[in-house]
Amino acid sequence: MNAKYLKLFVDCLGRYQKLSDAEFGRLVRTALRYKADGVETSLDGREGLMWDGMKLDIDRDNEAYQSFIEKQSSNASKRWNKNESRIMPPHPTAFLALPTHANPCQTCQDKEEDKDKDIPPLSPDGGSGDVLSPFEIFWKTYPRKVGKDAARKKFHVAIKKTTLETILASVEACKKSDQWQKDGGQFIPHPATWLNRGGWHDELPASSNPSSHSTGVHAETIAALAADYIAACAAGDESAKLSVKQSAASAHIEWQSVADAITRHNQGSMP
């Protein structure tokens, strides 16, 4: 018997309106007890006349609930038997062909490691020493060792657009430029900044034209300062922002020129 609740609809107020509060209370209490354990209490007076109808409603509700439970149980049993028939027992020799060196978790390797898979790793001296990943090769080559974690993320994005050889060749060329050699290399952009803006595409000024070379280096210096300042702002690094301003002053570059470059970057027009 479903003894969790007793259904009483609002129209019961009209049906039992002739009963006093005491009579109505005895009727409801009898109904609750009958619903809970099937024990019927004898009622006298007007509530006894109403009890037969209420008892009939309770019995019908119990029968409908029991029928629903039996149907649900039958459906669940059919589904289980149907699914069980589809399960095939494993063949005793199903795994004999698996090589002893196979790694079942091979497909779960870290995605970051998979990005380096297509590029042959090199040892520091080109021999058979400790193997370096492509990023570590780049990090070893790049002259400014700051923001390694940020550089690693940008490197994995950049390596999808070009090759390790192209990046390394560009770094070596930039290391010989006036901008990267000026004032002990303080104008060398952060590695993450250089990778993010596609630094391997940079065209270094031709040395055969001193005037054009000087103008190009000046523009590159401003662009590098602007990029470093933007990176410092994004990181919330006040000391790094101050360092960029000091570098601009040491290079005799007006800060307004750097601010204009930052504005162009924010507007999407900075090279």
Beta strands, then each sheet from edge to edge (+ up, - down):
end
